[in-house]
C-alpha cells in the first residue's frame, strides 16, 4: 500500500512511520505542517528510505491537500494531525477548533472526492483511518471502563474538538459511504515525545533539578499505553479493521499521576546514582489543578484484542524504564526540542 499519514512528524505519527518503513514494504507519505510539536529529527533513521516521502502541508489548506492526493494517489489515509495538549486548548481554543475540526472536515472532503473518482478495485480497498482519544468519553468514577459504546462527554476544548472530529468522520461514512475506521487511545508515552506532556516533562525537569509540577493531589488516574504498542495497533486497525467500526486501544496500565512521577524519580535515582538531585522525589511540586480536570480514564480494549489479535507488549514498568533510558541516551534530541517553544501549565507559554 501507499499510505498517507497526516501528522507524521508528531510523537505517535513518527512511531507509526518508523514501523512501516522498518517492518513492512508499504510506502508512506508523511503530510505534516511542522508546528511546534512536529519534529523531523524523530524520522531521521528512515528519512533516506525510497519508500518514505515528506510533504509540508497544513490540513486546513484544501488546495495543497488536493494536490498531494492527486500527486501521490494514496491507497489509504491515517489521520493523526491534531492539536493535542489540554492546557493549550484552555489557553486558546481557537487553534483546536481550526485544526481538529475544520482541518478534519477539509481532509474528509478531499478524501471523499478522491475516493469517488478511484477505479472500482482501488475504491473498494480505500480506507480513512481517524486516530482519536479516550478523552472524548469524559470522566470515569472509581469503577468501570470506556468501551466503544460509551456516550461522549468531553470536558475540555481539546476533547470537545476531537469528539467533533469523530462525529464528522462517522457522518461522512453514514451519509457519503466514505470507508472509515476510528480508533480511540489512552495516554501514550515513549521516545520522541514533546516535553509538555507529563512523562517527558518530568524526566527532563528532574535532570536539571527543576520543580516537577503535579496538578492538584496527583490522584488523577490514566491508562498508560507505550507508543510502539499503539503504533502496532494502528497498523492492524488500518490494514485489518472492519469498515465502519471503532476500536478502543488501551495499555492495561492504570496509574495515578503521582505514582507515575514517583516511579520516574526512583528510576532516575537508580540510573544516575551520582546525580546531585537524589532523591528526585524531593523536586515534586504540587500546583493548582487545571479547570475541568478529569479524574479517571480507563479503556476496555477487548474488541481490538478479540477482533484484531492485539495486545500491548509492554507493561508500564518495562515501558517506562525504556522511556527514561531513551531520554538519558538522547540528550541532543532533548536539547534541540527544549530549544523550541514549551509550556509548563495553564497560562505559562
N, C-alpha and C positions, 0 to 999 in steps of 0.2 A: 504493500500500500504506500501511497504518498499522503502523509498526514499533515494537515495544517494545524499547528498548535499556537494558540494565542497566549500571550503572557509567558512565553517560553524562556525568557531571561530571568523570571522570578524564581522564588525558592522551590516551589513544587514543580513548576514547569520545567526548570532546568534538570531536576531529578528525572522527570519523565523522558526528556530528550536524551540525557546521557544513557539511560537504559535502552531506549530504542536504537540508538546508534551502536552501543556496545553489545547488545544481546539479541538483536534481530537484523533482518535485511531490509526493513522498511526505510523509506526516505522521509525526512522531516523538514517542513518549512516552519521556521520559528518567526512568528509575527509578534513584534513587541515594540512599544514606543520608547522603551528605556526611560521610565520615570525614576523617581528616587530609589525605589526598591529593586529595579531591574539591574542586573549586573552580568555582562557578557563574560567576565572572568570566570563565572561559575560554569561556563561551557568551553573553557579553553582546551580541555582534554579531548574534545571531539570536534573542535571548530574546523579542523582541516579535512574532515571526512567529506568525500564526494557525495555522500547521502544527506548532508546537512546544508541548509540554506537559511540565512538570516535576512529578514526584511524589516526595516524600521517603519512601522505604520501604526497610527492611532486607530483603535476600533471605532472611534466616532467619525472618522474620515471615510465616508461611503465611497468616494471616487477611488481612493487608493486601495480600499478593500476590494472593490470590484476588479481593479487592475491586477491585484495579487491573485485572486481566484482565476481570472482569465489566463494569466501567465502560467501558473503552476498546476492548474487542474487537479486539485486535491481529491482523493477518494473518501476522505473523512475529515472532520473538524473536531478538535478537542479544545474547548473554550475555557481557559484559565485566567485570561486577562481580567483583572479587577482591582479596585482599591479594597484593602482588606483590614486595615487597623481600626479597631473600635474607637480608640481615643481620638484619632484624626477625624473620624466621622462625627464625633461630638463637637469638635472644634469647628469643622467646616463640612457640613453635609453635602454641599453643592457638588463637589467633585465626585462623590459617591453616586449621586443621582445621575450625573452625566456619564460616568464611566460604566457603572454596573447596570444601569437601566437603559439609558439611551444607546450606549455602546453595544449592549447585548441586542437591542432592537435592530440596530444597523447590521450587525453580524447575521442575525436571523433573516433579515430581508435579502441581504446579498446571498446568503446560503440558499434561501428558498428559490430565488430567481436562477441561480446557478444550477441547482438540483433539477428544477423543472426543465432545463434545456439539455440535460445529460441524455445520452443514448440509453435505451432501456436496461441493458446489462449493468452499466455503471450506476444508473439511477436506483436500481434495486439494492445495490450494495452500499450506497452512501449512508453515513450516519453523522448526526450532530450530537456530540457528547458535551453536555454542560456540567462543569465542575462547580459544586456549591458547598455549603457549610451546614453543620448541625445547628448553628446559631439561629437559623430560620425558625426552629421549633420553640425557641424561647427558653423558659426556665423550668427545671425539674425540681421536685421536692426530694426528700431523702431516699425515696424508692422509685422504681420504675425506670424505663429506658425509652429513648426515642426509637420508633420504628418508621417504616415507610408510610404508614397511615396516620402518623401523629399530626395533629392540627397545627398549622403555622401560627406562631405567636411571637414575632420578633420584638426585641426590646430596644435595640439601638438603631441609629440611622444606617449603620453598616448592614446589620442583619435584615433590616427592612428593605434595603436596596437589593440584597441578594434574594430575599423572598420574592420581590417583584420580578427579578430576572428569571427565577424558577417558573413563576406563573406565566411569563411571556413564552418561555420555551414550550411549556405544556400546551398553551393556546395555539402556538404555531403548528404543533403536532395534531391537535384536535381539529383545528379549522382548515389548515392547508395540507395536512398529511406529511409535513416535514419529518423524516425519521429521526427520532431523538432518543437519547438516554440521559438521565440525570443521576449524578452521584452527590451525596451529602456526607462530608467527612468530619471527624472530630479534630481536635487540636494537633497540628503537625509540629514535629521538631526534628532536628538533624543538622547536617553540614550545610553551609552556604545560606543560612537564614539571616535575614536582615536584622540587625541588633536593636530593634524597637520592641520585638516580641520577647516574652518573658525569659525563655531559656538562654538565648544568646546574650540578652542584656545583662542577665545575672552573671554569666560566665565572664564577659568582658569587663564589667564593672568590678567584679571580685579580683581580677588580675591586676587592676590598677588601684585597689584599695578604696574604691568609691562606694558610696552607700548602695545597698541592694534594696530597691523600693518594692514594698509589698502593699497592695491595695487593702485597706481595712484590716481585718483579722487574718487574711490569707487562707480562710477556710473554704473558699470557693473551690468546687470540685470540677475537674476537667478529665476527659478521657484522652490520653496521650497516644498519638499514632506516629511511629517512626516514618519519616518521609519516603524512604526507599520501599517500605511496605505499601505505603499509599500509592506510590508510582506504579507498582506492580498491579495493584487493584484497579487503577485507572486504565491500564493497558488491557487487562482482562475484560473490563466493562465495555470498552470501545470495541474490542475485537470479537467478544463472545456474548455480550449482553443482549437481552431481548428488547427490540424496539418498543418504545413507549413506556419502559419501566424505569423505576427509581431504585437505586441501591445505596444503602447506608454503609459507610466504611468507618469502622472504629478499631481502636487499638487494644481493647480489653484491658486498659491500664488506667483505672480511675485513681487520681491523686489530688489532694488539695494543693493549692499554690504554695503554701508554706512547706508542705512535705517536699515538693519539687525543689524549692530553694535550699532546704536543708540537705537534701541528697547531693545537690551540686556542690555545696560548700564542703561536705565531707569528702567528696571525690577530689576536690582541689587540695584539701589538706593532705590527702594520700599521694596525689600525683606530683605535687610540688612541695615536698616537705621542708624546703628551705625558705619558703615564702615568709615575708615579714608580716603577712596579714592573717596567719593562723592564730586562732580558729577563724575561718572565714565567716562562720555564723555571726560573729561579733559585728559584721558590717550590715546586718539586716536592719532595715529601717521601715517601719510601718507608716504609710501615708494615708491621707483621706481617700476613702473609697470613691470610685467613679460613679456618676449617675447611671441608674438602670443596670447595675452590675448583676448579671445572672448568677445564681448561687451554684447551680449544678447542671452539667451536661453529661450525658452518657448514652451510648449508642448500642442498639441491638443489631448486630451485624450477621444474624443467622441467614438472611436472604442471600447475601453475596457468598457466604460460606457454602450454602447448600446448592445454589444455582450455578456458581462460577468456580467453586472449589478454591476459594481464597481464605487464607488465614494469615495474620501477621506472623512474621518470623521472629521479631524482636520483642522481648519483654521490656518494660520500662527500664529495668535495671541494666540490661545489656545495651539497649539503645542509648541511654543517657551517658553511659561510660564511653561508648564510641563517639558520641557527640562532643563531650568535653575534651577527649583526646584530640579530635579533629581540630577544634579551635586552638588548642595548645600547639599543635603542629603546623598550623597555617596562619602564622602571625602576619604575613604580608597581606593576605586576603583580608584579614581582620582590620589591619591598619588602613587599607585602601577603602574599605566600606565605612569605617568610622570617620574618614575624612569627608564623607558625603553627609548631607543634612540628616540629622537624627532628631528624635524627640524622646522625652523621658516621662510622659504623663500629661494629664489634662493641662492645656494652656502653656506647656513648655515645648516649643518647637525647635 
